[in-house]
Amino acid sequence: MKLLSFARPVTSMSARLVLACAVMVASPLSLYAATWPSLGCAGTLQACIDAAAVGEVVEVATDGPINESPQINDKSLTLRAAPGFVPVFASPNSIIVVGGDVSATNVVEGMTIANGRLMGIQGGSGTFDVTFRSNVILDTFSYGTAIEIYSGNAQPPYGPVHFDVSGNQITVNGFDVGDQVGAISVGGFESDATGRVVGNVIVQTGVSTQNAVIQAANGVHALSVDVLDNDISGQGFNNGISIYQFAPGGSLTARVINNLLRGGQIDVAGQPGGIGLNVSQGSGAFTVVNNTITNGARGIMVNGRSDLGATITGILANNIVSGHSGTGISIDPDFEATFTNDHNLVFDNGSEYFSAGPGTLYTNPQFIGPNDFHLQVISPAKDTGNSAQVPVDITGDLDGLARIKGPAVDMGAYENATASITQVPTLSSFGLILLALSLGATALALNRRRQ
């Protein structure tokens, strides 16, 4: 295995207490489960991991606190909570997975980190497949993103990277104004990479922070990422979701769909926004569909450097962008011909900076309430989106309910607007007597059956 140095500029975040319990499923490569601590793994957790066979599962059968920072090096292995346990890694411990020259599939799930990080680092020529699933991060260091997957600084060549960051619960806490903190960061890969950031619940607390809550960044290689079904709330984040292609010759393909970003976005540095798409060099292909972004400083920002050869293609459709003190939607005019928009709803924003496409609405979306961003039955966003812009594999909304129900897709992250209150018919006195007799007869029949 190649030796890595972890001294590098990093982003950072912190998280607060969230409770989680998940049913874990073994990797298809798993041989069997070794339980720690047990007679078979009586030493440290690190010793148990090191002794595990390739493809084995190591189950942690203690709630802790665990005073270790275990590392999985250059082999396939699953580290998960044993049934009935919620392992807690005490401050300031982290879990690190390092890929090497041997292709490896790694899974970390069901862990709770009190003050630390989950890190996946590609450090060799083998394929690096890493999954961080159903974990809880309660707090983290002021210099490190809670979950980060990137390439290390070993000598190339690097193998391809596949990642899955899903179902995690994170709280981001800014310590000082301008802290470089975030929740999830994928990118900076020295090879082609594909992956997804799906179904994570993230809360931003504390003071303002500079980094994005979720960030995907790419250089000279090809990165394809899905950012789906994430719930971001709180206060003080500079970017909710940042998609950034920054080097010539590189290509970043991203789908940003069914995300909810509510409140808290403020302008700190760079190009802030609830959703930010930025290509300084290289090419970006973006599908931004059915998101709800509300109550921040800026909504959806699309920027690029056409003078440096940057290209941006794709679609912005079926989104709700409302309640921003600054710009709701901004699309760099250099890219409006190739990055088109239609059927978005913008309302109560300080300004708009885009050429509105067909189906654009400028009206109150009629959310259920100030903290509930489902749509009322009377919402103008109901059945007024463009169903053709929903990718065929996106069959559910943020709640997991059917994505298209009715004549057309609803705008925003939620489908299936709340049904109207069912009216109970008024019965006459005689009708009430008949109803009472019917209910009594039914109850008597059920009682006889039980006997």
N, C-alpha and C positions, 0 to 999 in steps of 0.2 A: 504494500500500500504506500502511496506517496504521502509524505509528510506535508501538512498544511499549516500555514500561519494564519491565524484569525484576526491579525491586526489589519484592519481595513476601515475606511469610512463606512459607518452604518447608520441606518435610521433607527428610531427607537419609539417605544410606547410603554404605557403602564395600564394595568387592569384592576378592577375592583371585584368584590365578592359576587359570584353568581353560582347557584347550585345546579348540578347536573348529574344525571344518572343515565347510562346508555346500555343497551344490550349489544354486546360485541360479537362480531362474526369473524372467524379465522380467515386468514388469507388462503387462497387455493393452494399456495405453495407450502402451507404449514405441514410439518410432520406430526407433531404432537405438542402438548402443552407442558412446560416445566413451570412449577409454581414456586414463587419466591415470596416470603422466606419459607423454606421447608428443608427436610433432611437432604433432598437432592440439590438444593440451592441454599445452603446454610450460611454462606458468607455474605458479601456485599451484593447488591443488585448488579453492580458492574461485573463482578466475577461470574454471576449467573449468566449475564448476557454474553460475556466472552466465551464461556464454556458451552453455550447453546450451539446446536448443530445448524447448518445452513437451512433456512426455511422454517425453523422451529418457532413456536409461540412461547413467549415468557409472560406468564400471568402474575400480576402483583396482588397478593392476597393480604394486604394490610391497608388500613386507612392512613397510616403514617402518624406523625410527619416523617418523611423520608429525607435524610440529610445527605443526599448524593446528587451529583449531576451526571447521570449515566450517558454513555456514548455508544452508539452502534456503528461499527466500522466495517465497511467493505464486505458486507454479506447480507443476504436476505434474512429478515427477522421481523416478527410482530411483537410489539410490547403493548400489553393491554391490561385493563383492570380485570381481576378475577370476579366471577359472579358474586354479587352482594357486597363488593368493596368499592370505595371511592378513594383511591390513593392520592395523597396530598404530598407534593414535594415542597419541603420547607424553604423559606427564603434563606439565601439567594441562589437557589438551584435551578438548573435548566435541563432540557433533554436535547441531545444533539445527534443527528444522523448524518454520517459521512459516506458518500459514494466513492468508489475507487475504480480500479481497472477490471474488477469482476462485476458483471451485471447483477444488480440487486433490486429486490422489491422489499420495501420497508413500510410498516404501518405502526403508528403510535395512536392509541385511542383510549378514551376513558380516563385520562390523567387530569389531575388538578395541580396547577403550578401556582404557589402562593406569591412568589415574587421572582420571576425568571422568564425564560423564553423557550420556544420550540424552534429549532433550527435544522434545516436540511441543506447540506452543502455538497455539491457535485465536485469531486476532487480527482477524477480519473477518466479513463477511456471507456469504461463499461456503461451500459444503460443504467440510469439512476431513476428508479420509480419510487416515489415517496408519498405517503398518505398521512395527513394529520386530521383525525376525525373525532368528533364528539369529545373534545377536550375543553377544559375550563382554565382560563388564565385570569388570576385574581389581581395581579399587579406585575409590573416588570421594571427593568432598569431604565433609567432616563436616557440611555444611549442605545437602546435596542428595540426593534420592532418585536411585538409579541410572537408572531409567527413569520419566519423569513425563510425563503428558499432561494438559493443563488449558487453561483459557481465560486469555488475557492481560488487560491492563487498558485496551485500546482502547475507544473509545466504541461502544455497541451501535448497530445490531443485530448479533448473532452468528449465523452459520450453523450448521447441525447438524454434529455430530462423529461420525465412525466410526473406531474404533481396533482394532488387532490387535497384541497383544504376545505373541509365541509363540516357543517353542523357544530362548529366550535362557538363557545360563548366567551367573549372578551370584553373587558372594560378598559378604556384608554384614559389615563389620568395625566394631564399636563402638570408638571411640577413648577416650572418657571415659564414666563412669557417667551414664546419662540422655541420651546423645546422641540427637538427633532424626533418626534414620536409618531407612531402609527400602529395599526392593529395587524395588518397582513401585508406582506411585501413579497412579490415574486418577480424575478428578473435579474438582469445583469449576467445572463448566462453566456458562457463561452462555447455554446453549442445550440442546436435547434432544440426547442422545448414546446411542449403542449401540456395543457392542464386546465383545471377549473377551480374557482373559488365560489362555493355554493352553500346557501342556507346558513350562513353565519349570523349571529346576533351580536352586535357591537354597540357599546355605549361609551360616549366620550364625556368625561367629567374633568373638573379642574380648570386650569387656565388654558389659554390658546396655544395651539401647537402648529408647527410648520408643515409637517409631512401629511400625506394623505392617510385616511383611515384604511383604505384598500388601494394598493398601488401595483400596477403591472408595468414594467419598464423593459425596453429592449434596445440592444445595440446593433451589431453587424450581422446577426443571425436571424432566424425566423422563429417568432413566438406566436403561438395561437392559444388564446385563453377565453374561457367562458366565465363571466361574473354574473351570477344568477341568484335571485331569491334571497338577497342579503338585506338585513334590517339594521340600519345605522341611525342612531339617535344620540341626543345629548347636547353638548355645547362646546364651542371653541375649536372645531376642527377646520383646518385650512382648505382641505379637499376631502370630499366624501370618497369618491372613486376616481382615481387618476390613471389614465392610460397614456403612456409616453413612449414614443419611438424617437430615438435621439441620434442615431448614427447612420452614415451613408451606406447604402447597400442592404440595410436591414429591413425586415418587414414584420409588422405587428398586426395580427388579425384578432379582433376582440368582439365578443358579443356581450352587451350589457343589458340585461333583461330582467324584469320583475323585481327590481330593487326599490326599497323604500328608504329615502333619506329625509329625515324630519328634524328641522330645527338645528341651531348650533353652528352652522357654517358661517365663519367670519373671515374677512380678508387679512391674512397674515403676511404671506410672501409669495413670490412667483406668480402663477396664473391660477388663482383659487376658483373654486366652484363646487357645487354639489357633485356634478360629474364633469371632469375635465378631460378633453381629448386633445393631445398635443403631438404634432410631428414636426420636429426641427430639421431632421434629415431622414431619408429613407421613405418608406411607404406605410400608410396605415389604412386598414379596411375595417370599418366599424359598423356594427349593427346595434343601435341604441333604441330599444323598443319597450314600451309598457313599463316605464319607471314612474314613480311619484317622488318629486323633489319639492320640498316646501319649507317655508319659514326660515330661510337663511339670508345671506347677503347676496349670493349669486346662484343661479340654477345650473344650466348646462352651457359650458364654454368649449368652443371648438376653435383651435388656433393652429397655425403652421407657418413654416418658412418656405414659401414657394420660391423665394430668391435663392435658396440653398438646394433646390431640387426636390423638396418635400411634396408628397402627393397624399391626398386624403380622399377616400371613396367610401360609399356606404349610405346608410339611411337613418334618419331620426324620425320616429313615428310613434304615435299612440301614447305619448308621455304627457303627464300633468306636471306643470311647473308653475307654482303659485306662492304668493306671500313673501317675495324677496325684496329686501330694501334696495338692492341694486338691480342689475340686469337679470332677466329671467332666462332668455335664450340668446346666445351670441354665437354666430357662425362667421368665421373669417370669409369676407367676400371672395377671396382668391379660390375658395374651395366649394362655393355654393353650387357650382355646376356639376360637381362630381359627388359631393356629399349632400344629398337632397333631403327634404323634410316634407312630411304631410301628416295631417290629422293629429296635431298636438294641441293641447289646451294650455293657454297662458293666461294668468289672471293675477291682478293685484301685485305686479312686479314694478319696480321703479322705472324700468325701461326695457325695450327689446331691441336686439341688433341682429336681425336676420330677415331675409325675404320670405315671408310666410308662404308655405306651400298650400295645396288644396286641403280642405277640411280643417284648417286651423280655427280654433275657437278662442274667443276672448270673453269668457264668462265664468262666473263662480262655479267651481266644480261640485259644490254641494257635498262636502264630506259629512260623514255621520256626526262628527264632533271635533273639538279643537285638538284632541289627541287620538282620534280614530279616523283613519284616512281611507276607510271603505266608503263606497259611494251610496248616497241615498237613492231611492227608487226614482226620484225626480231629477237626478243629476243629468246635466247635459252631456256628460262624458259617457253615459250608459249607451251602449249599442251604436256609438258614433265613431269608433276607430276604424282603421283599415285592416281587415282580417288578413289580407294578402301579405302584409308586412310581418306577420307572426311566423317565425320559422316553424316548419312542420313538426319538428321534434319537441317544441314547447307546447305541451298539452295541458299544463296547469298554471295557476297564478301563484302569488306569494303565499296564499293559504293552502296551496295544493289542490284547489278545486278546479274544475274544468275551465280552461282558459277562454274558450269562446262559447258563450251561452246566449242564444238569441240571434237576431238577424245579423249582428256584427259584433266584433270584439269591443269590450269596454276599454276606455283609455285608463292609463295608470297601472299600478302594480296589482290591483285587485279586480277580479271579475265578479260576477254574481252579486249584483247590488242587493242590499237588504230588502227583503220582501215587505210589502205593505202590511200593516196590522190587519189580521183577519177579523172581520166583523162577526160577532156572535149574534145570531138572529134573536129577536125579541119574541118570547113565547107568551101566549095567553095563560090565564090561570088553569084552564083545562089542559093546555099543552104541557104546562109544568107538572101537573098531576100524572099525565101519561108518561112523561120522561122519568119521573120518580119511580113509577111502577115498573117501567122497563129496566131501569138500573137495578132496582131491588130484585127483580126476577133473575137478572144476569148474575148478581152476586150470590143468590141462593143456589143457582145451578153450579157455579164454580165451587161453592162450599161443599156441595154434595159429592162432586167429583173428587175432592181432596179426601173425603171420608171413605 
